[in-house]
Amino acid sequence: MTKPVLVVMTRWPASGRCKRRLARTLGAAAAARIQARLISHTLAVAQGLARSGKLQLHIAISGAGPMAWHRWLASLPEASISAQGRGDLGNRMQREVLRARALHPGAPVILIGTDLPDLAPGDLIRAIDHLRASSVVIGPSMDGGYWLLGLAAKEREVPRWPFHSIPWGTDQVFRLTWDRACEHGLTPAQLDTRNDIDQIEDLDTWLA
């Protein structure tokens, strides 16, 4: 299998540009600090696997311009970086899969965010292993969404069904994505359910 591309989708950790739900309770500056900590953890895990040759790392960012990216990229020699661009989450995710497929034909693509403080290298290794046999792998989150979506490179065309007409931010995202995969004749592989950080109550165990 061609080395997979891991796309980390994140917002720039600046006050007022990220974690708006947390910011309403904690304030914009505190929410930005939490975002920065989450990004640091996610990229530490991803960089380790990139350095060991397990994957290719790409960061898709929103809320910052090219000058900021280039300064950031200097500390991330294993990664490439680009803007997420316009559109809802589904449009932006599909765009990143298209970009990865164009640059790395035949490579599986794995999409994650930066809201998982317990992310470990083994989580991503399991996703990669599942994509050897399955066309789709999904890591469900406790709020009904998912924390990881992986697509094998068995199909020449990037599918539309995981990205369009999905009620993003609701508790229906995982189930609808799973059902759509099955409707297309695919049986997804499922990773462990995890709790990502979106609300203040999600912080209790992490900040303890």
C-alpha positions in Angstrom: 0.0 0.0 0.0 1.3 3.5 -0.9 2.2 5.5 2.2 -1.0 7.1 3.4 -1.6 10.9 3.6 -2.7 12.2 7.0 -4.5 15.5 6.7 -4.8 17.4 10.0 -7.6 20.0 9.7 -7.3 22.8 12.2 -7.9 26.5 12.9 -5.2 28.9 13.7 -5.0 29.2 17.5 -5.6 32.9 17.8 -8.0 34.6 20.1 -11.4 34.9 18.4 -10.6 32.6 15.6 -11.1 29.2 17.2 -13.1 27.1 19.7 -16.0 29.5 19.7 -18.2 27.3 21.8 -15.6 27.2 24.5 -14.9 30.9 24.1 -18.5 31.7 25.0 -17.8 30.2 28.5 -14.1 30.6 29.0 -13.3 33.7 27.0 -11.5 33.9 23.6 -8.0 34.0 25.0 -8.4 30.9 27.1 -10.1 29.0 24.2 -7.2 29.9 22.0 -4.7 28.5 24.5 -6.6 25.3 24.7 -6.6 25.1 20.9 -2.8 25.7 20.8 -2.3 22.9 23.3 -4.5 20.5 21.3 -2.7 21.3 18.1 0.6 20.8 19.7 -0.4 17.3 20.9 -1.9 16.2 17.6 1.1 17.3 15.6 3.6 15.7 18.0 1.8 12.4 17.4 1.6 12.9 13.6 5.2 14.1 13.3 6.5 11.0 15.1 4.7 8.8 12.6 5.9 10.9 9.6 9.5 10.7 10.8 9.3 6.9 11.1 7.9 6.7 7.5 4.4 5.5 8.5 2.6 8.4 6.7 2.8 11.6 4.8 1.7 14.6 6.8 -0.3 17.6 5.5 -1.9 20.4 7.6 -5.0 22.2 6.3 -5.5 25.4 8.2 -8.1 28.1 8.4 -7.9 31.5 10.1 -4.3 32.5 9.1 -2.5 33.8 6.1 0.5 32.5 4.1 3.1 34.4 6.1 1.9 32.8 9.3 1.9 29.4 7.7 5.5 29.7 6.5 6.7 30.7 9.9 4.9 27.7 11.4 6.0 25.3 8.7 9.7 26.1 9.6 9.2 24.0 12.7 7.4 21.2 10.9 9.9 19.9 8.3 7.9 16.7 7.9 4.7 18.5 6.8 3.2 20.4 3.9 0.5 23.1 4.6 -2.3 24.8 2.8 -5.4 26.8 3.4 -8.7 25.0 3.8 -10.5 27.5 1.7 -14.2 28.4 1.5 -17.3 26.2 2.1 -18.7 24.1 4.8 -16.8 21.3 6.5 -17.8 18.8 3.9 -16.6 20.9 1.0 -13.3 21.6 2.8 -12.7 17.9 3.6 -13.5 16.8 0.1 -11.1 19.5 -1.2 -8.3 18.1 0.9 -8.9 14.5 -0.3 -8.8 15.8 -3.9 -5.6 17.6 -3.1 -4.0 14.6 -1.5 -5.0 12.3 -4.3 -3.6 14.7 -6.9 -0.3 15.0 -5.2 0.0 11.3 -4.1 -1.9 9.1 -6.5 -2.8 5.7 -5.1 -2.4 6.8 -1.5 -5.1 6.3 1.2 -6.2 9.6 2.8 -7.0 10.0 6.5 -8.7 13.1 7.9 -8.5 14.1 11.5 -9.1 17.3 13.5 -7.2 18.5 16.6 -9.9 18.0 19.3 -8.6 14.7 20.6 -6.3 15.1 23.6 -6.0 11.3 24.0 -4.8 10.7 20.4 -2.0 8.2 20.4 0.2 6.8 17.6 -1.6 3.5 17.8 -4.9 5.1 16.8 -3.5 6.2 13.5 -1.6 2.9 13.0 -4.9 1.0 13.4 -6.6 3.3 10.9 -3.8 2.6 8.4 -4.0 -1.1 9.0 -7.8 -1.1 8.5 -7.4 0.6 5.1 -5.4 -2.3 3.8 -8.7 -4.3 3.7 -11.5 -1.8 4.0 -12.5 1.1 1.7 -13.6 3.3 4.7 -12.5 3.6 8.3 -14.4 5.8 10.8 -13.6 6.7 14.4 -16.8 7.7 16.1 -16.9 10.4 18.8 -19.2 10.4 21.9 -21.2 13.4 20.6 -22.4 11.5 17.5 -19.8 12.9 15.2 -16.5 11.3 14.3 -12.9 12.1 15.0 -11.3 10.3 12.0 -12.4 9.4 8.5 -10.1 7.3 6.3 -10.6 6.5 2.6 -8.7 3.9 0.8 -7.5 4.5 -2.8 -9.4 1.6 -4.3 -11.8 4.0 -6.1 -10.5 6.3 -8.8 -13.0 9.0 -8.1 -13.2 10.8 -4.7 -16.6 10.0 -3.4 -19.2 12.7 -2.7 -21.3 10.8 -0.3 -19.2 11.4 2.9 -19.1 15.1 2.4 -22.3 16.5 1.0 -25.7 17.0 2.7 -24.3 16.0 6.1 -25.7 17.9 9.1 -22.3 18.9 10.5 -22.2 19.6 14.2 -25.1 17.4 15.1 -25.4 14.0 16.7 -26.3 12.4 13.3 -23.0 12.8 11.6 -21.5 9.4 12.4 -24.6 7.4 11.8 -25.5 9.1 8.5 -21.9 8.6 7.2 -22.0 5.0 8.2 -25.4 4.4 6.6 -24.3 6.1 3.4 -21.2 3.9 3.1 -23.4 0.8 3.4 -25.8 2.2 0.8 -22.8 2.4 -1.6 -21.9 -1.3 -0.9 -19.1 -0.5 1.6 -18.7 -2.0 5.1 -16.7 0.6 7.1 -14.1 -0.4 9.7 -14.8 1.2 13.0 -12.2 2.5 15.5 -12.8 3.1 19.2 -15.2 5.7 20.3 -13.5 8.8 21.7 -14.5 12.0 23.4 -13.4 15.2 21.6 -13.2 18.6 23.1 -16.0 21.0 22.0 -17.7 22.0 25.2 -16.5 23.1 28.7 -17.6 19.8 30.2 -15.2 17.9 27.9 -12.3 19.6 29.7 -12.8 18.0 33.1 -10.6 15.0 32.8 -8.1 16.5 30.4 -7.2 19.5 32.6 -7.4 17.7 35.9 
